[in-house]
Amino acid sequence: MIDVQAVTHRFGARAVLRDVSVQLREHRIGVVGANGSGKSTFARLLNGLQLPTSGRVLVDGQDTRAAGAAVRRRVGFVFQNPDNQIVFPTVAEDLAFGMKRLGLRPDAVEARIRTVLEQYDLGHLYDAPTHHLSGGEKQLVALAGVLVTHPQHLVLDEPTTLLDLRNTRRVAEVIAGLPQPVVLVSHDLEILGGFDRVLVFDDGRLVVDDDPATAVDAYIERCA
């Protein structure tokens, strides 16, 4: 479980999150809100990429402020733009880099890479230059680079925003089949239909926390 307790976060004098308290227990949780509503900041707080100005975030009982490295091992994070996540010249090298901190033998590293790539029909990309990948392939490789470390939770920050419809559906299918609990920030409201719960942010506050249909309707009404 991820437990957000009375969290406020500021950039300088500007509060981007205001007194947010919420427990994230369900298997699939969506997060929506207008640009600047605080939803991406909220996502980054969940694995300690950012620390709250006040309040605290606990991941399976571990405080992101006191145990940041341990939390980041438990909570995998996928960025909106895969170019911010893919840094090595080939797919295999990039996935191997994420496992360095795990202390695995080289043969175990290779086995994990091949397994995760085959699982998502990316096995043919093992030696592929990362700069030659399509947008959809890059996003799936970025996701594979997180999954290969075997996180207990996943947070994805708008992973389909830069994709066409075909690749959006492909990434959505992968997300739907993941065994880990997922928190997904998204502007694509259709992808949230099968989720357990949706949070709506507005002006830094959590204003709606409900089932997908009710929460999405409330969000659309706020945008009208």
Buried (B, 14 or more C-beta within 10 A) or exposed (E): EBBBBEBBBBEEEEBBBBEBEBEBEEEBBBBBBBEBBBBBBBBBBBBBBBBBEEBBBBBEEBBBEEBBEBBBBBBBBBBBBBBEBBEBEBBBEBBBBBBEEEEBEEEEBBEBBBEBBEEBEBEEBBEBEBEEBEBBBBBBBBBBBBBBBBBEBBBBBBBBBBBEEEBBBBBBEBBEEBEBBBBBBBEBBEBBEEBBBBBBBBBBBBBBBBEBEEBBEBBEEBEE
